[in-house]
């Protein structure tokens, strides 16, 4: 069971992103403040949960959280400012939308830019250590997956409903056959170096 925050008695926002390694679509980030002492036995790093488990946890987190919000940076912005800056910007946008000012921010990973004058900590593999970061990872992932499932209906043939825009073999084969869509990140390597004819 993951602790709800690193520090008791402080409104601490956990932040994480989803979609950083994708070839198409936006990067999503979430910020979540959980009640002090909150626990849920299923709360864990979103990558260690099944899609069904993540989708089941999403409404629970959204209902139980003191505050939560999602930030989005689209593929054009990603191409303009690079994926690292876009991931951090998505987290800042999520924090902007929180509606509650946290006393501290904890971020999964080791890179972040200061947000206003609020102290922050970066925690490598934080989504497997703290509930607020795990909750943020689940919300970022499920909100992004929802976007990609809808995008798959408008851009059939890329299997986004399954691969969610990640660089799978079927996704790259579809790009080779159909070309990129307006949602593809053109600064990313969309095709492998050695394409077979």
TORPA-4810 file (N, C-alpha, C, O; in nm, 3 decimals):
<nodes>
NODE_1_0.084_-0.118_0.000_0.000_0.000_0.000_0.089_0.124_0.000_0.180_0.134_0.081_X
NODE_2_0.063_0.219_-0.090_0.148_0.336_-0.104_0.101_0.449_-0.014_-0.020_0.473_-0.004_X
NODE_3_0.193_0.518_0.053_0.153_0.635_0.132_0.093_0.742_0.040_0.132_0.752_-0.076_X
NODE_4_-0.001_0.821_0.092_-0.072_0.918_0.008_0.015_1.036_-0.029_-0.010_1.102_-0.130_X
NODE_5_0.118_1.065_0.051_0.209_1.174_0.019_0.340_1.152_0.091_0.352_1.062_0.174_X
NODE_6_0.439_1.236_0.060_0.569_1.224_0.126_0.568_1.291_0.262_0.648_1.257_0.349_X
NODE_7_0.478_1.387_0.280_0.475_1.467_0.402_0.334_1.473_0.457_0.242_1.509_0.384_X
NODE_8_0.313_1.438_0.585_0.178_1.447_0.641_0.136_1.593_0.663_0.220_1.682_0.677_X
NODE_9_0.005_1.614_0.664_-0.054_1.745_0.699_-0.014_1.857_0.604_-0.008_1.973_0.645_X
NODE_10_0.012_1.827_0.479_0.038_1.930_0.381_-0.036_1.891_0.254_-0.042_1.773_0.218_X
NODE_11_-0.092_1.990_0.186_-0.157_1.961_0.059_-0.048_1.941_-0.046_0.012_2.037_-0.095_X
NODE_12_-0.024_1.816_-0.078_0.084_1.781_-0.169_0.026_1.728_-0.299_-0.051_1.632_-0.298_X
NODE_13_0.063_1.789_-0.410_0.015_1.745_-0.541_0.116_1.650_-0.603_0.234_1.682_-0.615_X
NODE_14_0.069_1.532_-0.641_0.151_1.439_-0.718_0.130_1.464_-0.866_0.017_1.487_-0.909_X
NODE_15_0.238_1.460_-0.944_0.229_1.484_-1.089_0.296_1.371_-1.166_0.400_1.319_-1.126_X
NODE_16_0.235_1.337_-1.278_0.295_1.240_-1.370_0.238_1.264_-1.508_0.134_1.328_-1.524_X
NODE_17_0.308_1.213_-1.609_0.263_1.230_-1.747_0.241_1.095_-1.814_0.281_0.991_-1.763_X
NODE_18_0.175_1.099_-1.929_0.154_0.979_-2.011_0.165_1.018_-2.157_0.119_1.124_-2.199_X
NODE_19_0.227_0.931_-2.233_0.237_0.952_-2.377_0.365_1.014_-2.424_0.374_1.060_-2.538_X
NODE_20_0.464_1.017_-2.338_0.590_1.082_-2.376_0.658_1.010_-2.492_0.716_1.075_-2.579_X
NODE_21_0.652_0.878_-2.494_0.722_0.802_-2.598_0.640_0.772_-2.722_0.684_0.695_-2.808_X
NODE_22_0.523_0.832_-2.733_0.435_0.802_-2.847_0.479_0.874_-2.973_0.551_0.974_-2.968_X
NODE_23_0.435_0.821_-3.086_0.462_0.884_-3.216_0.350_0.978_-3.257_0.369_1.062_-3.346_X
NODE_24_0.235_0.965_-3.193_0.118_1.045_-3.231_0.040_1.087_-3.108_0.043_1.020_-3.004_X
NODE_25_-0.030_1.198_-3.122_-0.117_1.244_-3.016_-0.046_1.334_-2.916_0.075_1.351_-2.922_X
NODE_26_-0.124_1.391_-2.824_-0.068_1.480_-2.723_0.001_1.405_-2.611_-0.013_1.283_-2.599_X
NODE_27_0.074_1.479_-2.531_0.120_1.428_-2.402_0.022_1.481_-2.297_-0.015_1.598_-2.300_X
NODE_28_-0.017_1.394_-2.207_-0.110_1.430_-2.099_-0.034_1.426_-1.967_0.059_1.347_-1.950_X
NODE_29_-0.074_1.512_-1.874_-0.022_1.505_-1.738_-0.138_1.527_-1.643_-0.238_1.591_-1.677_X
NODE_30_-0.123_1.475_-1.523_-0.225_1.495_-1.420_-0.158_1.542_-1.292_-0.042_1.510_-1.265_X
NODE_31_-0.234_1.618_-1.215_-0.193_1.658_-1.080_-0.304_1.614_-0.986_-0.422_1.641_-1.010_X
NODE_32_-0.267_1.547_-0.878_-0.365_1.492_-0.785_-0.323_1.522_-0.642_-0.209_1.498_-0.602_X
NODE_33_-0.417_1.575_-0.564_-0.399_1.590_-0.420_-0.493_1.492_-0.353_-0.615_1.500_-0.369_X
NODE_34_-0.437_1.398_-0.277_-0.518_1.299_-0.205_-0.539_1.344_-0.060_-0.457_1.418_-0.006_X
NODE_35_-0.647_1.299_0.002_-0.666_1.330_0.144_-0.552_1.274_0.228_-0.493_1.171_0.194_X
NODE_36_-0.520_1.342_0.338_-0.414_1.294_0.427_-0.447_1.154_0.478_-0.557_1.128_0.526_X
NODE_37_-0.350_1.065_0.466_-0.369_0.928_0.513_-0.450_0.839_0.420_-0.484_0.727_0.456_X
NODE_38_-0.480_0.889_0.300_-0.562_0.811_0.206_-0.490_0.684_0.163_-0.369_0.684_0.142_X
NODE_39_-0.565_0.577_0.152_-0.507_0.453_0.102_-0.608_0.378_0.016_-0.728_0.380_0.041_X
NODE_40_-0.555_0.314_-0.085_-0.634_0.227_-0.171_-0.542_0.113_-0.212_-0.437_0.138_-0.272_X
NODE_41_-0.577_-0.012_-0.181_-0.484_-0.123_-0.206_-0.450_-0.143_-0.353_-0.349_-0.206_-0.385_X
NODE_42_-0.532_-0.089_-0.444_-0.505_-0.106_-0.587_-0.419_0.005_-0.646_-0.373_-0.004_-0.759_X
NODE_43_-0.399_0.110_-0.568_-0.326_0.226_-0.620_-0.180_0.190_-0.641_-0.109_0.153_-0.547_X
NODE_44_-0.134_0.200_-0.766_0.003_0.165_-0.800_0.038_0.234_-0.931_-0.047_0.293_-0.997_X
NODE_45_0.165_0.226_-0.967_0.213_0.274_-1.096_0.120_0.224_-1.206_0.093_0.104_-1.215_X
NODE_46_0.071_0.315_-1.291_-0.027_0.277_-1.393_0.024_0.169_-1.486_-0.054_0.090_-1.539_X
NODE_47_0.157_0.165_-1.507_0.214_0.065_-1.598_0.206_-0.075_-1.540_0.216_-0.174_-1.613_X
NODE_48_0.187_-0.087_-1.408_0.178_-0.218_-1.343_0.033_-0.265_-1.331_0.007_-0.373_-1.279_X
NODE_49_-0.060_-0.184_-1.379_-0.202_-0.219_-1.374_-0.252_-0.254_-1.513_-0.196_-0.209_-1.613_X
NODE_50_-0.355_-0.334_-1.520_-0.417_-0.362_-1.649_-0.501_-0.242_-1.690_-0.534_-0.157_-1.607_X
NODE_51_-0.534_-0.234_-1.818_-0.619_-0.125_-1.865_-0.753_-0.125_-1.790_-0.805_-0.019_-1.755_X
NODE_52_-0.807_-0.243_-1.766_-0.934_-0.254_-1.693_-0.921_-0.199_-1.551_-1.010_-0.129_-1.503_X
NODE_53_-0.810_-0.231_-1.484_-0.788_-0.181_-1.348_-0.773_-0.030_-1.347_-0.827_0.038_-1.259_X
NODE_54_-0.699_0.024_-1.445_-0.682_0.170_-1.452_-0.816_0.239_-1.473_-0.847_0.339_-1.407_X
NODE_55_-0.895_0.185_-1.566_-1.025_0.248_-1.595_-1.118_0.240_-1.474_-1.199_0.330_-1.452_X
NODE_56_-1.108_0.133_-1.396_-1.192_0.120_-1.277_-1.147_0.217_-1.168_-1.230_0.268_-1.093_X
NODE_57_-1.017_0.243_-1.159_-0.964_0.332_-1.056_-0.988_0.479_-1.088_-0.997_0.561_-0.997_X
NODE_58_-0.999_0.513_-1.215_-1.012_0.654_-1.252_-1.127_0.724_-1.180_-1.103_0.827_-1.117_X
NODE_59_-1.252_0.674_-1.185_-1.359_0.745_-1.114_-1.342_0.744_-0.963_-1.388_0.836_-0.895_X
NODE_60_-1.277_0.642_-0.909_-1.253_0.636_-0.765_-1.158_0.749_-0.724_-1.183_0.821_-0.628_X
NODE_61_-1.049_0.764_-0.800_-0.952_0.870_-0.771_-1.018_1.007_-0.788_-1.001_1.094_-0.703_X
NODE_62_-1.092_1.025_-0.897_-1.153_1.154_-0.923_-1.255_1.190_-0.815_-1.274_1.308_-0.785_X
NODE_63_-1.321_1.090_-0.759_-1.419_1.114_-0.653_-1.352_1.138_-0.518_-1.397_1.222_-0.441_X
NODE_64_-1.245_1.064_-0.488_-1.184_1.068_-0.356_-1.084_1.181_-0.338_-1.060_1.225_-0.226_X
NODE_65_-1.026_1.230_-0.447_-0.920_1.330_-0.437_-0.971_1.462_-0.378_-1.086_1.500_-0.400_X
NODE_66_-0.886_1.529_-0.304_-0.914_1.666_-0.260_-0.927_1.754_-0.383_-1.015_1.841_-0.390_X
NODE_67_-0.839_1.732_-0.480_-0.843_1.804_-0.608_-0.765_1.723_-0.711_-0.669_1.653_-0.678_X
NODE_68_-0.808_1.734_-0.836_-0.734_1.670_-0.945_-0.756_1.750_-1.072_-0.858_1.817_-1.087_X
NODE_69_-0.662_1.743_-1.164_-0.675_1.811_-1.292_-0.582_1.745_-1.393_-0.484_1.679_-1.357_X
NODE_70_-0.614_1.766_-1.519_-0.535_1.711_-1.628_-0.490_1.825_-1.719_-0.566_1.917_-1.748_X
NODE_71_-0.365_1.818_-1.763_-0.310_1.915_-1.857_-0.268_1.844_-1.985_-0.226_1.728_-1.982_X
NODE_72_-0.280_1.915_-2.097_-0.255_1.855_-2.228_-0.164_1.947_-2.311_-0.182_2.068_-2.312_X
NODE_73_-0.068_1.887_-2.380_0.014_1.959_-2.478_0.008_1.880_-2.608_0.045_1.762_-2.612_X
NODE_74_-0.038_1.944_-2.715_-0.063_1.869_-2.839_0.066_1.844_-2.918_0.173_1.895_-2.885_X
NODE_75_0.051_1.766_-3.024_0.168_1.722_-3.101_0.241_1.838_-3.168_0.363_1.831_-3.187_X
NODE_76_0.168_1.945_-3.205_0.234_2.059_-3.269_0.323_2.132_-3.169_0.434_2.174_-3.201_X
NODE_77_0.272_2.147_-3.046_0.353_2.208_-2.942_0.473_2.120_-2.908_0.584_2.170_-2.885_X
NODE_78_0.452_1.988_-2.905_0.562_1.894_-2.880_0.671_1.914_-2.985_0.789_1.921_-2.951_X
NODE_79_0.632_1.922_-3.112_0.730_1.941_-3.219_0.803_2.075_-3.206_0.918_2.088_-3.246_X
NODE_80_0.735_2.173_-3.149_0.792_2.307_-3.136_0.889_2.319_-3.020_0.992_2.386_-3.032_X
NODE_81_0.856_2.256_-2.905_0.937_2.280_-2.785_1.009_2.156_-2.732_1.083_2.166_-2.634_X
NODE_82_0.991_2.042_-2.792_1.047_1.909_-2.761_0.966_1.842_-2.650_0.895_1.908_-2.574_X
NODE_83_0.979_1.711_-2.643_0.891_1.632_-2.557_0.918_1.652_-2.408_0.825_1.647_-2.328_X
NODE_84_1.043_1.676_-2.370_1.070_1.700_-2.228_1.001_1.828_-2.182_0.930_1.829_-2.081_X
NODE_85_1.021_1.937_-2.256_0.956_2.063_-2.221_0.804_2.051_-2.227_0.734_2.110_-2.146_X
NODE_86_0.755_1.974_-2.324_0.610_1.957_-2.337_0.554_1.880_-2.218_0.445_1.911_-2.170_X
NODE_87_0.627_1.778_-2.171_0.581_1.700_-2.056_0.572_1.789_-1.931_0.475_1.781_-1.855_X
NODE_88_0.672_1.872_-1.911_0.672_1.962_-1.795_0.562_2.066_-1.810_0.494_2.099_-1.712_X
NODE_89_0.543_2.119_-1.932_0.436_2.215_-1.956_0.300_2.153_-1.927_0.212_2.219_-1.871_X
NODE_90_0.280_2.027_-1.966_0.153_1.959_-1.938_0.130_1.950_-1.787_0.017_1.966_-1.741_X
NODE_91_0.236_1.922_-1.710_0.223_1.918_-1.564_0.187_2.056_-1.509_0.101_2.067_-1.422_X
NODE_92_0.252_2.160_-1.561_0.220_2.296_-1.516_0.074_2.329_-1.548_0.006_2.392_-1.467_X
NODE_93_0.026_2.289_-1.665_-0.114_2.314_-1.701_-0.209_2.239_-1.608_-0.315_2.291_-1.572_X
NODE_94_-0.172_2.118_-1.571_-0.255_2.043_-1.475_-0.258_2.115_-1.341_-0.364_2.127_-1.279_X
NODE_95_-0.143_2.163_-1.295_-0.136_2.237_-1.169_-0.218_2.367_-1.178_-0.285_2.405_-1.082_X
NODE_96_-0.211_2.435_-1.293_-0.292_2.557_-1.314_-0.440_2.529_-1.294_-0.513_2.613_-1.241_X
NODE_97_-0.483_2.410_-1.337_-0.626_2.377_-1.338_-0.674_2.314_-1.207_-0.792_2.283_-1.194_X
NODE_98_-0.585_2.295_-1.111_-0.620_2.222_-0.989_-0.733_2.288_-0.909_-0.820_2.219_-0.856_X
NODE_99_-0.731_2.420_-0.901_-0.833_2.488_-0.821_-0.795_2.495_-0.674_-0.862_2.564_-0.597_X
NODE_100_-0.691_2.425_-0.633_-0.639_2.427_-0.496_-0.488_2.449_-0.508_-0.423_2.385_-0.590_X
NODE_101_-0.434_2.536_-0.428_-0.289_2.562_-0.433_-0.219_2.464_-0.338_-0.240_2.470_-0.217_X
NODE_102_-0.137_2.374_-0.393_-0.067_2.279_-0.305_0.047_2.345_-0.229_0.100_2.447_-0.272_X
NODE_103_0.083_2.285_-0.116_0.197_2.334_-0.039_0.328_2.276_-0.090_0.435_2.330_-0.064_X
NODE_104_0.318_2.166_-0.164_0.436_2.101_-0.220_0.393_2.020_-0.342_0.279_1.975_-0.352_X
NODE_105_0.487_2.003_-0.435_0.463_1.924_-0.556_0.566_1.811_-0.560_0.685_1.834_-0.540_X
NODE_106_0.518_1.690_-0.587_0.610_1.577_-0.608_0.587_1.524_-0.749_0.473_1.507_-0.793_X
NODE_107_0.696_1.499_-0.818_0.691_1.467_-0.960_0.761_1.335_-0.987_0.870_1.310_-0.935_X
NODE_108_0.699_1.251_-1.068_0.764_1.127_-1.108_0.880_1.159_-1.203_0.863_1.238_-1.297_X
NODE_109_0.994_1.100_-1.179_1.109_1.121_-1.267_1.214_1.210_-1.203_1.215_1.228_-1.081_X
NODE_110_1.302_1.266_-1.287_1.411_1.347_-1.233_1.422_1.485_-1.298_1.521_1.555_-1.277_X
NODE_111_1.319_1.525_-1.376_1.325_1.655_-1.443_1.195_1.731_-1.420_1.086_1.677_-1.438_X
NODE_112_1.208_1.856_-1.380_1.092_1.943_-1.360_1.142_2.086_-1.357_1.258_2.111_-1.324_X
NODE_113_1.056_2.179_-1.391_1.088_2.321_-1.380_1.003_2.380_-1.268_0.887_2.343_-1.254_X
NODE_114_1.059_2.471_-1.190_0.983_2.528_-1.079_0.847_2.580_-1.123_0.833_2.641_-1.229_X
NODE_115_0.748_2.553_-1.039_0.612_2.600_-1.064_0.578_2.706_-0.959_0.565_2.677_-0.840_X
NODE_116_0.564_2.831_-1.008_0.539_2.945_-0.919_0.645_2.943_-0.809_0.764_2.926_-0.839_X
NODE_117_0.607_2.960_-0.684_0.707_2.956_-0.576_0.684_2.836_-0.486_0.721_2.837_-0.368_X
NODE_118_0.623_2.731_-0.542_0.589_2.613_-0.463_0.706_2.515_-0.465_0.755_2.480_-0.573_X
NODE_119_0.752_2.469_-0.349_0.863_2.372_-0.349_0.824_2.242_-0.417_0.709_2.199_-0.410_X
NODE_120_0.921_2.179_-0.482_0.893_2.052_-0.550_1.006_1.952_-0.527_1.120_1.988_-0.501_X
NODE_121_0.968_1.826_-0.538_1.063_1.715_-0.531_1.044_1.630_-0.656_0.931_1.605_-0.698_X
NODE_122_1.154_1.585_-0.715_1.145_1.486_-0.822_1.184_1.352_-0.762_1.283_1.341_-0.689_X
NODE_123_1.106_1.250_-0.794_1.127_1.118_-0.735_1.129_1.014_-0.846_1.027_0.988_-0.910_X
NODE_124_1.245_0.954_-0.868_1.257_0.850_-0.971_1.171_0.731_-0.931_1.178_0.683_-0.818_X
NODE_125_1.090_0.684_-1.025_0.995_0.576_-1.002_0.897_0.611_-0.889_0.853_0.524_-0.813_X
NODE_126_0.866_0.739_-0.880_0.776_0.787_-0.776_0.636_0.731_-0.788_0.563_0.723_-0.689_X
NODE_127_0.596_0.692_-0.910_0.461_0.637_-0.929_0.446_0.500_-0.864_0.334_0.451_-0.849_X
NODE_128_0.556_0.439_-0.826_0.550_0.313_-0.752_0.577_0.329_-0.604_0.582_0.232_-0.530_X
NODE_129_0.597_0.457_-0.560_0.633_0.484_-0.421_0.528_0.565_-0.345_0.512_0.546_-0.224_X
NODE_130_0.458_0.654_-0.414_0.364_0.743_-0.346_0.229_0.745_-0.416_0.220_0.750_-0.539_X
NODE_131_0.125_0.739_-0.335_-0.010_0.729_-0.388_-0.052_0.846_-0.473_-0.122_0.827_-0.573_X
NODE_132_-0.011_0.969_-0.436_-0.054_1.083_-0.515_0.007_1.083_-0.656_-0.057_1.124_-0.752_X
NODE_133_0.133_1.035_-0.666_0.195_1.025_-0.799_0.133_0.909_-0.876_0.107_0.920_-0.996_X
NODE_134_0.108_0.797_-0.808_0.042_0.683_-0.874_-0.095_0.724_-0.927_-0.133_0.687_-1.038_X
NODE_135_-0.170_0.800_-0.846_-0.302_0.846_-0.888_-0.291_0.936_-1.011_-0.372_0.927_-1.103_X
NODE_136_-0.189_1.024_-1.011_-0.168_1.112_-1.126_-0.133_1.030_-1.251_-0.179_1.061_-1.361_X
NODE_137_-0.052_0.926_-1.233_-0.014_0.842_-1.348_-0.137_0.773_-1.407_-0.149_0.759_-1.529_X
NODE_138_-0.228_0.731_-1.321_-0.350_0.663_-1.367_-0.441_0.760_-1.441_-0.494_0.727_-1.547_X
NODE_139_-0.460_0.880_-1.386_-0.546_0.978_-1.454_-0.486_1.024_-1.586_-0.557_1.035_-1.685_X
NODE_140_-0.355_1.051_-1.588_-0.292_1.092_-1.714_-0.308_0.984_-1.820_-0.341_1.013_-1.935_X
NODE_141_-0.284_0.860_-1.782_-0.291_0.748_-1.876_-0.434_0.725_-1.925_-0.455_0.707_-2.045_X
NODE_142_-0.531_0.724_-1.836_-0.668_0.693_-1.878_-0.729_0.806_-1.960_-0.803_0.780_-2.055_X
NODE_143_-0.699_0.931_-1.925_-0.750_1.043_-2.005_-0.687_1.043_-2.144_-0.754_1.072_-2.243_X
NODE_144_-0.558_1.011_-2.151_-0.493_1.006_-2.282_-0.545_0.889_-2.366_-0.569_0.904_-2.485_X
NODE_145_-0.561_0.773_-2.302_-0.614_0.657_-2.374_-0.751_0.688_-2.432_-0.782_0.648_-2.545_X
NODE_146_-0.834_0.758_-2.355_-0.966_0.795_-2.404_-0.956_0.883_-2.529_-1.029_0.864_-2.625_X
NODE_147_-0.863_0.980_-2.525_-0.841_1.065_-2.642_-0.799_0.983_-2.763_-0.849_1.004_-2.873_X
NODE_148_-0.706_0.889_-2.744_-0.654_0.811_-2.856_-0.759_0.714_-2.911_-0.760_0.687_-3.031_X
NODE_149_-0.847_0.663_-2.826_-0.955_0.577_-2.877_-1.049_0.658_-2.967_-1.095_0.608_-3.070_X
NODE_150_-1.077_0.782_-2.928_-1.161_0.868_-3.011_-1.088_0.906_-3.140_-1.148_0.910_-3.247_X
NODE_151_-0.958_0.935_-3.129_-0.878_0.971_-3.247_-0.871_0.855_-3.346_-0.864_0.877_-3.467_X
NODE_152_-0.873_0.732_-3.295_-0.868_0.613_-3.382_-0.989_0.606_-3.474_-0.980_0.554_-3.585_X
NODE_153_-1.102_0.657_-3.427_-1.223_0.657_-3.510_-1.210_0.754_-3.628_-1.265_0.730_-3.735_X
NODE_154_-1.137_0.863_-3.606_-1.120_0.964_-3.711_-1.004_0.929_-3.803_-0.999_0.975_-3.917_X
NODE_155_-0.912_0.849_-3.753_-0.794_0.811_-3.832_-0.779_0.658_-3.827_-0.688_0.608_-3.762_X
NODE_156_-0.866_0.585_-3.895_-0.860_0.439_-3.890_-0.735_0.386_-3.961_-0.678_0.451_-4.049_X
NODE_157_-0.696_0.267_-3.923_-0.584_0.201_-3.989_-0.455_0.201_-3.910_-0.363_0.125_-3.941_X
NODE_158_-0.446_0.287_-3.807_-0.322_0.297_-3.729_-0.329_0.215_-3.600_-0.230_0.206_-3.527_X
NODE_159_-0.445_0.155_-3.572_-0.464_0.072_-3.452_-0.442_0.148_-3.322_-0.397_0.091_-3.222_X
NODE_160_-0.473_0.279_-3.323_-0.455_0.360_-3.202_-0.544_0.312_-3.088_-0.512_0.333_-2.971_X
NODE_161_-0.657_0.249_-3.121_-0.743_0.198_-3.014_-0.673_0.091_-2.932_-0.712_0.062_-2.819_X
NODE_162_-0.568_0.031_-2.991_-0.490_-0.072_-2.922_-0.353_-0.018_-2.880_-0.315_-0.030_-2.764_X
NODE_163_-0.278_0.040_-2.976_-0.140_0.081_-2.944_-0.131_0.222_-2.884_-0.025_0.261_-2.835_X
NODE_164_-0.242_0.298_-2.887_-0.251_0.431_-2.825_-0.146_0.529_-2.878_-0.115_0.629_-2.813_X
NODE_165_-0.091_0.501_-2.996_0.006_0.592_-3.057_0.151_0.558_-3.028_0.241_0.627_-3.076_X
NODE_166_0.175_0.451_-2.950_0.313_0.412_-2.921_0.379_0.351_-3.045_0.309_0.309_-3.137_X
NODE_167_0.513_0.345_-3.049_0.583_0.299_-3.169_0.585_0.148_-3.184_0.692_0.086_-3.183_X
NODE_168_0.470_0.089_-3.197_0.461_-0.055_-3.220_0.487_-0.085_-3.367_0.486_0.006_-3.451_X
NODE_169_0.510_-0.209_-3.396_0.537_-0.248_-3.535_0.418_-0.217_-3.625_0.435_-0.165_-3.735_X
NODE_170_0.297_-0.249_-3.577_0.178_-0.224_-3.661_0.156_-0.075_-3.683_0.110_-0.035_-3.790_X
NODE_171_0.189_0.007_-3.585_0.174_0.152_-3.601_0.272_0.203_-3.707_0.234_0.282_-3.794_X
NODE_172_0.396_0.158_-3.699_0.496_0.205_-3.795_0.465_0.152_-3.936_0.489_0.222_-4.035_X
NODE_173_0.414_0.031_-3.945_0.375_-0.021_-4.077_0.261_0.060_-4.136_0.257_0.082_-4.257_X
NODE_174_0.169_0.106_-4.050_0.059_0.189_-4.099_0.109_0.325_-4.146_0.060_0.378_-4.245_X
NODE_175_0.206_0.382_-4.075_0.263_0.510_-4.119_0.331_0.494_-4.254_0.319_0.579_-4.341_X
NODE_176_0.404_0.383_-4.270_0.472_0.357_-4.398_0.371_0.344_-4.512_0.396_0.391_-4.623_X
NODE_177_0.258_0.280_-4.483_0.157_0.255_-4.588_0.067_0.375_-4.612_0.032_0.405_-4.726_X
NODE_178_0.027_0.444_-4.505_-0.075_0.549_-4.514_-0.020_0.691_-4.501_-0.087_0.788_-4.534_X
NODE_179_0.104_0.702_-4.451_0.161_0.833_-4.425_0.118_0.885_-4.288_0.030_0.827_-4.224_X
NODE_180_0.180_0.994_-4.243_0.144_1.049_-4.113_0.010_1.123_-4.117_-0.033_1.170_-4.222_X
NODE_181_-0.054_1.131_-4.001_-0.179_1.206_-3.985_-0.146_1.343_-3.926_-0.031_1.368_-3.889_X
NODE_182_-0.245_1.431_-3.917_-0.222_1.560_-3.850_-0.189_1.546_-3.701_-0.149_1.644_-3.637_X
NODE_183_-0.207_1.426_-3.644_-0.176_1.405_-3.503_-0.037_1.348_-3.479_0.005_1.335_-3.364_X
NODE_184_0.034_1.314_-3.585_0.168_1.258_-3.567_0.269_1.366_-3.530_0.259_1.481_-3.572_X
NODE_185_0.367_1.325_-3.450_0.475_1.413_-3.406_0.585_1.407_-3.511_0.658_1.308_-3.519_X
NODE_186_0.597_1.510_-3.590_0.684_1.504_-3.706_0.832_1.514_-3.671_0.917_1.483_-3.754_X
NODE_187_0.864_1.556_-3.549_1.004_1.559_-3.508_1.050_1.425_-3.451_1.168_1.408_-3.419_X
NODE_188_0.958_1.329_-3.440_0.993_1.195_-3.392_1.027_1.107_-3.511_0.984_1.133_-3.624_X
NODE_189_1.105_1.002_-3.485_1.139_0.906_-3.591_1.019_0.815_-3.612_0.999_0.718_-3.539_X
NODE_190_0.939_0.848_-3.712_0.813_0.776_-3.733_0.833_0.638_-3.794_0.753_0.547_-3.771_X
NODE_191_0.940_0.623_-3.870_0.968_0.495_-3.935_1.102_0.441_-3.888_1.191_0.519_-3.856_X
NODE_192_1.118_0.309_-3.882_1.249_0.255_-3.845_1.352_0.289_-3.951_1.318_0.318_-4.066_X
NODE_193_1.480_0.284_-3.913_1.588_0.321_-4.006_1.590_0.231_-4.128_1.611_0.276_-4.241_X
NODE_194_1.568_0.101_-4.105_1.570_0.006_-4.216_1.428_-0.045_-4.242_1.381_-0.138_-4.176_X
NODE_195_1.361_0.017_-4.336_1.227_-0.029_-4.371_1.236_-0.137_-4.478_1.311_-0.124_-4.574_X
NODE_196_1.159_-0.241_-4.460_1.159_-0.350_-4.556_1.054_-0.323_-4.662_0.941_-0.285_-4.631_X
NODE_197_1.091_-0.342_-4.788_0.995_-0.319_-4.898_0.913_-0.445_-4.922_0.827_-0.447_-5.011_X
</nodes>
